[in-house]
């Protein structure tokens, strides 16, 4: 979150608190949370985590811990279903954390493209253009755009990095590009607020053997 965003959020919170004091209303604890943390709670609740699990996961993350959904741990269960905006895969891990991927439903305009973590592509032969590469596990969301070719296994360009890192006082894009001809990658360095430490998150697109895959790690 930028300095300006923090000031705007802080000013809004002060205004709301003052209004509630005038009304004689006690503000619930969750209502004062950082907007990204509140969004993470909504994400976890939407996909099945109860209140106690939400509290524990958020406390763990803000204290410098890592959710299982942001590691190489295998999920304990995975549910797949179709909604109006795509096909979902919801994976739940041993610590209660959740990772969700969405695949856009194939259409004539998309050329039948249906890959998890990749959406919005335009298609011309084996070329996939202006695809959104993204991931979301609640407190951490990252995305960038890429074009690539399944015929010669190359990533032709990357651009448009976006992110939301809960609990971070400062976030810097330290890399967005092609570390190899068949890889597009972004690296984000986050300075966490709760404890004096920084960590790096990355999101990667890899094209190999005529197919594209998306991976990430904290």
Buried (B, 14 or more C-beta within 10 A) or exposed (E): BEEEEBEEBEEEBEEEEEEEEEEEEEEEEEEEBBBBBBBBBEBBBEBEBEEEBBBBBBEBBBEEEBBBBBEEBEBEEEEEEEEEEBBBBBBBBEBBBBBBBBBBBEEEEBBEBBBBBBBBBBBEEEBBBEBBBBBBBBBBBBBBBBBBBBEEBBBBEBEEBEBBBBBBBBBEEEBBBBEEEBBBBBBBBBBBBEEEEEBEBBBBBBBEEEEBBBEBEB
